[in-house]
């Protein structure tokens, strides 16, 4: 899915995005100072971040925690674990009553998507 809003620097993305409906949990404090925990779906995923739709006001650089159930490393005899990462809001686009939020993982890479080429 192409994004009509360009990033600074001409809109070149360092990671290919994959359209998907991956379940995701986000936790943090929104722009109104209210702590939250929300279960939703990512609409695009890359190995270094994702985008999703939310009704929450999450300003740029908001620190959040992201959990993707079953998308972490495989454990012998147990199957995949959950992927956990601290993250930061890097893009916000208002779409009607929702916000399309771009989130970048901090210090983590989603290995499920590691086969991408930059």
KAFENDA-V212554 format. One record per pair of residues at least 4 apart in sequence whose ideal C-beta (glycine too) atoms are under 7 Angstrom apart, sorted by the first residue. I is the first residue (numbers start at 1). GAP is how many residues later the second one is. D is the distance in Angstrom with one decimal. If there is no record, write none. Layout:
I:GAP:D, I:GAP:D
This chain:
1:18:5.2, 1:43:6.3, 5:88:5.8, 6:4:6.9, 6:5:3.5, 7:4:5.4, 14:104:6.0, 15:31:3.8, 15:32:6.0, 15:33:5.2, 15:101:6.3, 15:103:6.8, 16:30:6.4, 16:100:5.0, 17:27:4.2, 17:28:7.0, 17:29:5.2, 18:26:6.7, 18:27:5.3, 18:28:6.9, 18:95:6.5, 19:24:6.9, 19:25:5.8, 20:22:6.3, 20:25:5.1, 21:20:4.8, 22:19:6.3, 22:20:4.4, 22:23:5.5, 22:46:6.1, 23:18:5.8, 23:46:5.7, 24:16:5.9, 24:17:6.4, 24:18:4.8, 24:26:6.7, 24:28:6.2, 24:42:6.4, 24:44:5.5, 25:12:6.9, 25:14:5.3, 25:42:4.2, 26:12:5.3, 26:38:5.2, 26:40:5.7, 27:9:6.9, 27:10:4.7, 27:37:6.4, 27:38:4.6, 28:8:6.6, 28:34:6.3, 28:35:6.2, 28:36:3.6, 28:37:6.4, 29:4:6.2, 29:5:6.7, 29:6:5.3, 30:4:5.2, 30:6:5.6, 30:26:4.7, 30:27:5.5, 30:28:5.9, 31:26:3.8, 31:27:6.3, 31:28:4.7, 32:25:6.2, 36:20:6.2, 38:16:6.3, 38:18:6.6, 40:12:5.4, 40:14:6.2, 41:11:6.7, 42:8:4.1, 42:9:6.7, 42:10:5.1, 43:8:5.6, 43:9:5.9, 43:10:6.4, 44:6:6.3, 44:7:4.6, 45:5:4.7, 45:65:6.9, 45:68:6.4, 46:67:6.1, 46:70:7.0, 47:62:5.0, 47:63:4.7, 47:66:4.0, 47:67:5.6, 47:69:6.0, 48:56:6.2, 48:57:5.6, 48:61:6.2, 49:53:6.6, 49:54:5.3, 49:55:4.2, 49:56:5.6, 50:53:5.5, 51:49:6.1, 51:50:6.4, 51:51:4.9, 51:52:6.9, 52:49:5.8, 53:45:4.7, 53:47:5.7, 54:4:6.8, 54:44:6.6, 54:45:5.6, 54:47:5.8, 55:42:6.6, 55:43:6.0, 56:43:6.9, 57:42:6.9, 58:4:4.7, 58:31:4.9, 58:34:6.5, 58:41:6.6, 58:43:5.4, 59:30:6.8, 59:33:7.0, 60:29:5.7, 60:30:6.9, 60:32:6.2, 61:27:5.7, 61:28:6.3, 62:27:4.3, 63:23:6.8, 63:25:6.0, 64:23:5.3, 64:25:6.9, 64:39:6.9, 65:21:6.0, 66:19:5.1, 66:21:4.7, 66:37:6.3, 66:39:6.8, 67:15:5.6, 67:16:6.9, 67:17:5.5, 68:14:6.7, 68:15:4.2, 69:13:5.2, 70:10:4.9, 70:12:6.5, 71:9:6.7, 71:11:7.0, 71:12:4.1, 71:39:6.4, 71:41:5.4, 72:8:6.0, 72:9:3.8, 72:10:5.0, 72:11:4.1, 73:8:5.7, 73:38:6.7, 74:5:6.4, 74:6:5.2, 75:4:6.8, 75:6:5.6, 83:27:5.9, 85:20:4.2, 85:21:6.6, 85:23:3.8, 86:20:4.6, 86:21:6.8, 87:16:4.8, 87:17:6.1, 87:18:5.1, 87:19:5.8, 88:16:5.5, 88:18:6.1, 89:12:5.8, 89:14:6.0, 90:12:4.9, 90:13:6.9, 90:14:4.7, 91:10:6.9, 91:11:3.2, 92:7:5.5, 92:9:5.6, 93:7:4.4, 94:5:5.9, 95:5:5.3, 105:5:7.0, 109:5:6.6
